[in-house]
Amino acid sequence: MLQELFSGLKATFSASAQTELRGQLNRCRRVSMLAGNIVSNSRTDISGVSARVYKNGTYGFSSIAEYSDEAARAVLQAASENADFMDLHAGRGLPSLPPLGKKHFPLTQDIRDVPQSAYIDFLRALDAYMKEHCPGLISRSLSATEDSMEKMLLTSDSMDAHTILPRSYCYLIMTAETPDGAPVELLQAVGGEGTFDLNFTDPALIYPQIDQLYDRIMHKREGVYADAGKKTVILGGMMTGMLSHEAVGHTVEADLVLGGSVAGHCLGRQVASEKVTLTDFAHTAFGERCPLPVFVDDEGTEAADVPIIENGILTGYMNSRQSALHFGMKPRGNARAWLFSDEPLIRMRNTAVHPGTDKLEDMIASIDDGYYLIESGNGQADTTGEFMFGVTMGYEIRHGKLGRALLDTTISGVAFDMLKTVDMVGDTVVWSSSGFCGKKQPMPVGMGGPALRCQVTIGGR
């Protein structure tokens, strides 16, 4: 845990510039097991301090891989000198960033670090259950992880904060063979916000997820290829989350809008069916805590929700303080940094489509010839909104009923075109929060949504 170092340093901040001082500790614990054998076992801690100074539209930044009073004073001086240099050679003559109101955000939880043996013992119990209850697999592997970002933030004109964002997961991976000997694989992540000791108290609580994954891999090994072409499909909540993040969320990050994103021409216009509402949530969604809550960002902005699409109309962008000034919008806490040595970038937090009123069984019954697509193993999109996602688990829909499982396939399209075809929205939201967004720096994010009935292009063999 980071000790208090910054209390006396605010007096050293430059009176002619806006300053951020951040101390940070990133922790990662990981154990992986293959067929009962440990194949990786690691613990990493990365800490240091950084300072950023804004002056006339440019920033000066400095960081040191040391968490000490001397390091904090050194980065403050270097960042101030860098800001003077940038202003001299690239100054834009822009005004100061609007003040956000001073406030202190205190630490709300602590990290309880368990030994590596706790991860190993938990995985051994899961592996023993998988070995006994999941016959016919050609491979089984498990990983247990915990990562956290602890940050001490001091700013000249906004919020001071001490925050910790821990999350922990178990990853279950099964591989089986099709009748002709081709391997098929499925992965499921179990866990969420919180340290490992809080999320994983009893291996037996994970057994139902193992059983579900085993049922699906047995279906998939008997699966068929989808018929290629444009099809009516139901995207499961995990697929909707992938779409929300990759194909929509990135297009409305203000730095990418300034870089030419398709969303730059769509503000105030219809980009989806009127049934679609999408928000980047800060810490609370639909009356519950988000999977990875953010209460303050790394510029000192108190986090608030960002409405992105409301009843099909594009209504806003995600901003930093500087981009919000450019667009005449209000910053809502989207500037985040992965390591102490990283400058904050505009990032998503918990991006999701809002639920509707349709029942999944009614959505399935409404399709005569289509597919129910549940899980995605990967995805990519660009700033035009064009996307391609892998589908690792899905089923045929024939005459309103689920049919055979699908072998791996892909879906593709343009997000703002595809979203206009949405005509049914499920009433239950599914969240995913086990991965990282890879925009220049890794960043833990949450993404989710309900089932959507829509039209996409699906690949075949």
N, C-alpha and C positions, 0 to 999 in steps of 0.2 A: 504494500500500500504506500502511496506517495505521502511523504510528510509535508507539512505546511512550510513553504519556503518564501512565498511571495508577499507576505503581509507588509513588509516595509519597502517594497520596490516600486510601488505606484508613484511615490514622490520623485523617482528618477525619470519618469516618462517625459518625453518632450512636450512642451506646452504648445508647440506649433504643428503637431501631427497627431494622428490617431494611432494608438498602439495596442497590440495584443501580445501577451506573454503566455506561453503554454508549456507546461511540463506534462510529460506523458509516459505511461508504462503500458506496453503491449505484452501480454502473456499468452503463450500457447502450450497446451499439453496434448499429446497424441500417442495412442497405442493402436497398432493394427495387427490383425491376426489372420492367417490363412490356414484353413484346415486344422485349426487348433494350435498352430505354431506362431509365435510372435515374430513378425517381420519388420516392425518398426516400433521404437520406443523413444520419445523425445520430449524435452522440456526446453522452451526458449523464453527469455525475458529480454525485451528491448526497451531502453528508456533514454530520455534526454530532454532537452529544453529547446524551444524555438521562440523567436520574436518576429513580428511583422509590423511594419510601420507604413501607414498610408499618408501620402503627401501629394496634393494637387493632381490626383488621378492615377498615380503610380504607387507601387508597393516596394519596400525594401524588406528582405527576408534574410534570416540567419538562424542556424541551428548548431547545437553541439551535443554529442552523444555522452552527456554527463548530466546528472541531476544534482545540481549544487547551487549554492548562492553565487559562487564565482562564475559558474557557467551562465546563470541567468543574467547577471550584469554584463557579461561579455556579449551575449547575443543581442541584448537591448542596444548596446553601443554599436555593434556591427550593423544591425538592421536599420538603425537611424542613419548611419553613414551611407548605407546602400540606398536608402530612400532619398537622401540628398543627391546622390550620384544619379539616380534614375530621374529625379525631377529636373536636374540640370540638363540631361541629355535627351530625355523623352517625356518631359513634363507636359501635361495636357491642359493645365490651367483650370482643372475642374474643381468644383467646390468640395468642402468637407462632406463626408458621409453624414446623413441625418442622424442625430443622436437617437438612441433607442430607449433611453431611460435607465438609470442605474439601478441594479438589483443584485442581490447575492443568492445563488442557488447552492444550497449546502449538500454535502454527501448524504445520500439516502440509503445506501447499503454498503456492505463490505465484502471483500473476497475471502472465501475460505478455501485455502489451497490444500487439496488432498494429495497423498503420495501416489506415485505411479502404480503401486500395488493395487490401489482401489480400482483403477481402470482395468488392470490385467485380470483381477479376480472377477469383475463384472462380465468382461468379455468371455472368460472361460465358462461361466455359467450359461451364457447365451449360446456359445458354441456347442456345449454339451447337449443342450436342448435341441438345437438345430440338427446335430448329428443323429440324435435318437428319433426325432419326429419328422424329419424331412428326407426320406429315402429317395434315391434316384437322381440326386444332384451330382454333377461332375466337379463342382467347385463351390465352396462356401467361404466367405471372408467377412470380417467384421472390423470396424474401427470405432474407437471411443475418443472424443475430442472435447476440449474446452478452450475457448479463446476469450480474451477480454481486452477492452481499451479503458484505461483509467486516465483521466485528464484533469489537470489543475489549470484553470484559465483565469487570467487577470486582464481586464481591458480598461482603457482610459475613459470610455464614454458609453458603455453598455453593461452587460451582465458579467459578474464574476461567478465562477462555478467550480465545483469539484464533483465530477461525475464518474460513474463506472457502468460499463455495458458488458456484462458477462453473458455468454451463451454456451451451451454444451449439447452434444449430440452423440447418438450411436448410429452408425451406418451399417445396414444389413445388405449384403450382396449375395445373390444366388445365381448359379449358372447351371443350366440343364441342356439336353440335346434334343433336337427334333428327330423324328423317325429316320431321316436320311443322314443324321450325324452332324448337323450344323449346330453350333452353340447358340444359345439364347440366354440373355442376362437381364436381371432386374435388380434395382437398388431402391431401398427405402430408408429415409432418414427419420429418426425419432428423437425428439428433444425440443429445445427452444431456449428462451431467455432463462438465465440462472446458472449457478455453478453446478458442477457434476454431482456433488453430494446431495443437492436439493432435487435435481431432476431424475436421478437414478438411485432410488432407495431400495428397490427390490427387483431382481431380474425377472421374476414371474410376471411383473406388470408389462413386460415387453413381449411375452410369449404370444399374445393375440396378434401383434403386428407381424411376428415371424410366421404364424399360421396363415395370415392373410397373404403375405408375400409368397409363401410356398404354394398356396392355391392358385395364385396368378401365374407363377412360373410354370406350373403344370398345365394350365390352360394355354399359355403362350407356346409351349413346346409342340402343341398340337395345332398351332395357329396357321392362318392363311395370309397371303399378301392382299393388300387392299387393291381395289380397282382404281387405276389412275384416272384423274380428271377432277372437274369441279363437282363437289358433293355437298349435300346438306349434312352437317355434322353437329354433334353436341360436344363442345369443349368442356371437360371437367374443370373444377376450380383451380387445379394446379396449372393447367394449360392456360386458363384465363389470366392467372397471375403472371405467367411467363410473357404473355402478350402485353399485359399492362405495363410491365417493366421494360422489356426489350424494344417493343415496336411502337409504344406510345410514350412511355416515361422519358426515354432519352431524347425524343424529338422536342420535348417541352422543357428541357433544361436550358436556361437562358444563355449559357455560353455556347451551346450548340445551335440555338436559335440565331445568335449573332454570327455563327459560322455558316449559316445557310440552310438550317433545318426546314423541312416542309412546314412545320408549325408556324414559321415566321409569317406565312401568308394566310393563315387560317384562323387567327384570333377573332372571336365573335361569329365564326361561321359554323355550319353544321358539318361535323366530321364523323358522326356516328348516328345510329338509330336513336330516336327520342327515348328509348328504353334504357340507354346506356348513360350512367353517371360514374365518373372515375375521380378518385381523390388520392393525393399523396398525404397519408395520415402521419401526424407527429408521434403521438403516444396513446391515443384512445380512438377506437373505431367501433361503431355499431354498439356502443355502450360497454365495451370491454377493452382491456389493456392490449395494445398492439404487440405483435410477437417480438419486435425489437424497438422499444420505445425510445424516442429522442426528446429531451426536454429543453436542451439548449445546444446550439451548434458551436463550431469552433471559431466563430467571429463574435460570439457573445449575444447572438440573437435568440430570444426566447422562441421555442418551437411552437408552431401552430399549423393546422391543416392547410393544404394548398388545393383548392378546387381546380381540377384540370378540365374535365368534361362534365357539363350539367345538362341532362336531358338531351344529349347529342351535340351540344354546342361547346366549342373549345373556349374556355373562360380564363385561363391563366397559365403562367409559367412558374417554374421553380427558380429561385433567385439567390444570389449572394447579395450583400449590402450594396456592392458596386453596381451589379446588373440591375437591381431593383431601382436604383437611382436613374439609370439609363432608360428603363422602360416606364418609369412613373408608377411602379408597383410597390407593394410593401414586402420587405423580406420576412420570411416565415421560418427560418432556421434550417436551410438546406445546404449550408457551407460546412463540409466535413473533411477531416484529414485522417489518413490511416495511421501514419507513424509521426513521431515528433518532428522528423526531418521533412515532412510533407507540408506544403501549403494547402489550406482548405480549398476544395473544389465544390462546385454545385453537384449535389448527390441526392438521390432518392432516399426515403426512409422506409415507409410501409405503404406501397402503392397498390391500390385495389379497386376493382369494379364493385359498385354497390349491389346488394342483393335485390332481386325482384320478388315476384309472387308465385312463380311457376314451380310446380313439383317436378322432380327429376323423372318420376315414372310417367307423368303426363307428357313431358318433353320427348321421352323415348317412344311413347305410344303414338306421337304425332308424325313419326318418320317412317316411311314405307321402305326406303332404300338409302341407307347412310351409315354413319359410324359414330360411336361414342369413344372419344379420345381422352384418356385419363392421365397419363404420365408423359413427361418429356425429359430426355436425358441431356439435351443441349439445345441451344438456339442462338440465332444471330439476326441482327437487323441493322439497317443503316438509317441515316438521318432523313431519308425519303419516306420512312415508314415501311419500306419493303422488308419482309421477314421470311425466314425459313427456320422451322423448328423440327427437331427429331421427335418422333412419337415412339415411346418404348412400350406402352401398354394401351390397348384399346380393344374394342369389340365391334363386330358388325351389328347393324340394326336392320332387321328384315321384318317387314309387315308389323312394325310397332313393338318388336321384341328383340332382346339381345341375342346375338348368335355367337359365332365362333370368335375366338381371340385373334388379334392381329399380330403378325410379325412386324419387326421394326420398319417404320416408314417415315415420311416427312409430310409436313403441310407448309404451304407458302401462300403469300399474298401481299397486299398493301394494306396496312392496318386501318387507315381511315376509310378505305373502300370496303374492307371486310366488315368493319363495325357497323356500317350502314345496313348490312343484311341481317343483323341481329333482330329476331322477332320473338324470342322467348328468353327470359332471364330467371335462373333458379333462385330459390329462397334461402339457400344455405351457402355461407362463405367458407372457403377452404384457404388456409394460409400456408406458405412455404417460407422458411427463414434460415435454411441450413447452408446456403451458398454465399458466394461473394460476387458483387458487381465489380467488373474489371476495368472501369473507366480510368485509365492512367494509373490509378492506385487501387488496390483491393478495398472493398468496403462491405461489411455485413449489412444486408438489407432484408426487408420483408416484402413479400408480394403475394397477392391473392385475389380471390373473387369467387363468384358463383358459377354454376354451369351456364353456358350460353349456346343457344341454337342459332347457327349461322351457316354461311357458305364459304368454303375454302377450297383451294386446289390441293389435292392429296396425291402423294406419289404412289407408285405401285411397287413391283419387284425391284 
